[in-house]
Amino acid sequence: MASSPRAVGAMSDDDLFQLPEGPGLILIPRKVLYEAVWSEPLIILADRLRTTTADLTHVCQQFAIPMPAQEYWTRIAAGFEHEPQPLPCVPTGVGEVVSLLIDAAKPVCEPLPDVGPPPIVEVEHSLTNPHPLIRRTAAKLKDAKQDEYGALRPGDGGLGVRVSPQGIDRAMSILDALLKTFQKRGHKCSAAANGDQTIIFVNGESLSIYLNERIPRKKHWPTKEENDERKRQVERLMRHKRIDQFMASLEVPHIRRWDYIPSNEFTLTIGGSGHVGLRTTWKDTPSRKLEAALPEIVIEVERHALAIPRIRAREEEKAKRREQERLRQEEEALRQRREIQRQEALERNAEQWERASRIRAYVAAVKARAEADQRLEAVEDWYEWALAFADSIDPITNGSGLP
């Protein structure tokens, strides 16, 4: 029988994450849990407390602890400041101490080690000595053709960037500053073969970054010249193919419906480790340009690189547990099949034994009647054959039914 959860003394803010080994019922002051809930996303706090997000949410609702919406963390990450909702009075029927059951099998989500202060990232708005990858990517962008949305991509051998022609210089300045900073910190940089990613190698791990310019669209109103040109094409097609105006208009390409306008609003994305709590996206905001976030981006790339071995070890552990569970289920299925086979064999042997017993009883009755009629010699051969047949189907006599 499993042991009952043990209660642990009330935990303060300092020892909130110094959890006991094994399962246990921890006691946390309501105010301490409230401050923890508003200090980091709920999914991270649940990992630290070795519980589930659903259980933590239920406890917060039960003890009237307000929880931030997902938009709260998005805006905090974007640089906006927001005050947490105040902690209301204790509801009737609950106390000031929250009890929470922790799981021994759930690993603690430890914070990543500090990688040091953010570096100084110098952005040159007019590149005089660009990084070789920047020089190659800029050349490819200038030779590239705009796609249907008005964007340029460098293609094979270029860095991961999608930008309008007007945004090439700024994009190259941002990427040049990042690549040079990464190289100063001992990290290798390269371009993906298909030109969709910029690859950064940090401590033996590879991460990708991608720079994208938002290119919004607006409805295109055809000009008089465009309408006249399309009309001429329709008339030309009518004369050439001898078809009516309707059929000709179906074959002539329509005038484009949208205009795509460069916005000079950039977003940089890290193809990260998947570690909960690490940021992966930065974008221009009215109060902060992407250039100001470059030191933070460098640090976050290095933190992602530190997280990758942990994520890999965790996935390997999950795979190991899944394999162990699969083997356990196979063994259990085999045990159940064998149990069913034993039961069926038992019932079958019991039926055969009962059949053999009935035959012996019948043979004995026939012999008794033959003796009474003084006909024993006439049934002697049949008597021996019948008993031999009974022995042949009796699982106890022939040994087939013995354990």
N, C-alpha and C positions, 0 to 999 in steps of 0.2 A: 504494500500500500504506500502511495506517495506520501512524503512528509508534508505537513501543513506549512504554509508560508510563515516565516518568522518576521516579527515586527522589528523594525530598526528605529532607533531614536530619531526624534524630529531633526531634520537636516536644515542647516543654515545655508546662506548663499555661498559661503566659502567651500563647503563640502558637498554641494548639491550633486556633483558628478563623481564623488568618491563612493561609488556604490558597493555594496557587499557582494562577495562571490556567491554565485548560485541564486536561486529564486528567493524573493523576499518581499515583504510588504513594507515599503518605505513611507515615512511620514514627513511631509514637507509643509512648512508654514505657507498659508494661502498667499500672503504678500510676496514671499520669495518665488513661488511658482508664477505669480502674476508678472513679476519683473523678468523672469526667465522667458516667459511666453512672448513678451514684447522686445526681447533682446535678439532673437534669431527666429527663423521660420520654424513652424511647428514640426515639420518633418525632421529637421536637424535635432531639435530638442528631444523628440521621441526617440531618435537613435541614441542620443547621449544617455537617456534615462532607461534604455533597454526595454522600451515598451512600444506599442503601436500608436500611430497617429489617431486611429479611431478611439482607442482607450483614453488617450490624453485629451482628446476633444470632449469625450463624455464626462471626464472628471472636471474639466473647465466649465462645462455647462452646468454640471451638478452644483459646483461651488460658486457659480455666478462670476467666473473669471473671464473678462472680455478677451477676445482673440482678434488679432489683426487680419484683415482680408489679404489675399494675394497681391492686390494692387498696392498695398502699403509697402511691401518689400520692393516691388518694382520701382516705385517712386523714390524710395530711400536709396536704391542702387543708382538711380539717375541723378542723385545729388540734392533732392528736395528734402526738407525737414518737416517732420510731422510729429505732433505730440500724441502719445498713446492715450487710449480711452481711460478715464479714471476708474479705479477699482471701486465698485459699489459696496454697500454695506453687506455684511454676512446675511445670507437668506435664513429665514426661520427653519430650524431643524438641522442645520449643518454647523460645524465648528470652524475654528480658525486654522485647523491642521488638516491637510489633504492626505489621504492614504492612496498609494499607488502601487500596484503589483508589478514587479519587474520580472523579466524573463532571463534565465541564465544562459539560454541558447542564443540569445540575440547579442551580437558583438557590439561593444561600445564604440561609438563613432568619435574617435579621438581627434582633437584639432590638429591640423598640420603644423609642422614646425615653422618657425619664423624664418623667412629668407632674407631678412635685413631690410633696411630702409629703402624706399623707392629711389631709383637712380635719377640723375639729371638727364633728360632727353632733349637734345638740341634739335629743333626743327628749322631747316634752312628753306626759306620760301623761294629762294632762287638758287638752284643746285649748281655748284661750281665743280664739285668732284663727287658725283653720285656713285653709289655702290654699283659694282658691275651688273648685278641682277636688275637694278633699277634702270641702268642704261639700256639693257637689252629689252626690258619690259616696255619702257617708254617708246622705243623704236617700233616694237610690235604693235603697240596701241595706235601709233600715228599711221601705220600702214593698214590697220584693220578696218573692216567695213562695219558700219552701224547695223545692229540687228533691228527687228521690227519695232523695238521700244526705244530706239535711239541710243543704245548703249554699246560700248566697245569692250571687247575682251582680248587679252593678248594672245590666247591660243597656246599651242605647245611650246614649252620652254619658258613661258612667262610666269610672273607671280600671280597669285590669286587676287584679282581685282576686276570689278565691273564698274565702269564709269562713263560719263558722257565726255565728248571731246573737250568741253569747257572745264571739266574737272580733272583732266590728266595731270596738270602741274601740281595741284594740291595733293592728289592721291600719291604721286611719286614722292613728294616731300614727306608725307606721313610715313610711308613704307621705308623710305631711305633712313629716316631717323630711327625707326624701330630696328631695322637690320643692323645698322651700325652700333646701336646700343646692345643688342644681343651679342654681337661679335666681341665687343669690349668686355662682356661678362663671360666670355669663353664658350659661347654657344654657336653652333654651325647653322647656317641658313642655306636653303636651296629652294628651287621651284619644282613643283610637281610636273610630271611628264606631260599631263594633259592641260596644264596651265590653269587649273581650277583652284589651286591652293598654294599658299606660301608655307613651306615646311621649316619648322624650327626644331633643332635637336638639342634637348636639354637633359644632361645627366643620362645619356643613353636612350632617352625616350623621345619620340617624335610627336610634335603637335602641329596643327595647321592653323593659319589665320587667313581670313578673307575680308577684303575691303569692298564695300558695295555703296554705290550712290543711289539714293532714292530718286526715281525719275517718274514723277506723277504725270497723269494724262488729263487732257481737257478736250472737249468736243471740237472737232475740226469743221469749220464752216467753209464750204467750197468757194473758191474765188471765181470771178467771171471767166478768167483765163482757163481754169480747170474745167468748168462747165462747157465752155466753147470747145475745148480740145476733146472732151469725151463725146460731144455731139458730132464733131467731125469724124471721129473714129467709128461711131455708129453708122453714119451716112456712107462712109467708105466701105464698111462691111456689107451694108445693104446692096450697094452696087456690085461689089465683087462676088458675093455669094447669092445674089438675087433672093434675099429673104426680107421679111417685113421688119418694121422697126422694133417690135417687141422681141423677136428672136435675136436680132442683132444686139440689142441692149443687154441681153443675158450673157453674150459672149465677151463683151467689152468689160474689162476690170472696173469695179466701182472706185470712186474717189475715196481715199482713206477716211475713216470715221473719227480718228483721234489724232491729236498732236501730243507728243511727249516732250516735256519741258525739263531741262536740267534744273535741279534744286540746290546743288552744292551741299546737300545734307548727307553726311557719310555715316555708315554703320560698320563697325569692325567686330567680327565674330571669331571666337576661338573654337576650333574643333577640339573640345576639351576631353577631360578624363571621365566625365560622368559622375564625379564626386559631388555629393550633395553639399550645397552651400558655397561652391565656387562659382564666380561670375563668368559668363561666357560672351556677353554682348555689351558693347558701348556704342553710343550714337551721339550725334550733335544734338544739343538742346539749346533753347533760347538763352540760357544762362551760362552754358559751358560748351566750348567746342571740343572736338575729339582730340585735338593736339594737347589739350590740358590733361587728358586722361592717359596719355601714353606711358608715364611712369607707373601708373597703377596697372596698366595692361602688361607691362614687362614683368612685374611682380606676380601677377595672376597667372601668366604663362608658366613661370617657374613653379608656382604652387600646384598647378595642374600636373606638371611633370613629377612632382613629389607624390601626388595622389595616385598616379597610374599604377605603381607597384602595389599599393594597398588595394586598389580596385581589382587588379589582376589576382592578387592573393585571395581576395574575398570571393571573386568569381570561381577561382579554382576550388575554394572550400565549398562553395555552393554546388559546384559540379560533383565534388566528392560526396557530398551529402545526398545529392540526387541519385548518384550511382549506388550508394549504400542503401538508400530507400528502395531503389529498383530491385536490387538483389534481395532485400528483405521481403518485398512483395512477391518476388518469384519463389523464394523459399516458402513463404506462407501459402502461396497458391499450390505449390507442389505438396506441401503437408496436407492441405485440404483435399487435394485429389487422392492422395494415398489413404487418407482417413475414409473418404467415400468408398474407395476400392475395398478397404478392409471391412467396412460395414456391409457392402454388397456381398463380399465373399462369405461373411459370417451368416448373413441371411440365406444365402444360397446353400451353404453347408448344412445349416439347420433344416432347411427344407429337404435336402437329400437324406439327412439322418432320419428325419421324421418319415420320409417315404420308405427308407430301408426298414425302419422299425415296424411300419404297417405291413410290409411284405412278410417280415419274419413272423409277425402275429398271425397273419393269414396262413402262412405255411404251417405253423404249429397247429392251427385249427384244422387244416386239411389232414395232417398226420394223425391228429387225435380221432377224427372221423374214420380215417382208413383203418386204424387199429380197432375201433369199435366194430367196423364191418369186416374185420379180418382180411383187409385188402392192402396191407402195408407193403408187400413185395411189389404190387402193381404200381405204386406211386413212389417207390424208393428212388428211381432215377430222376423223376421230376422234382422230388424233395431236395436232393443234393444240388440239382441245377438251380432251383429257386433260391436256396440259401447262398450259393455262390454268387448269384446275381445281386442279392441283397448286400453281400459283403463288398461287391465291386462298386456299388454306388454309395456305400456308407463312408463319409469322409473320415470317420474315426478309425474304422477298420483298415481302409486302404492308406491312411496316413495323410491324405491331401488336406484335411481340415484341422490338423494339429498345429498349435502356435509355434 
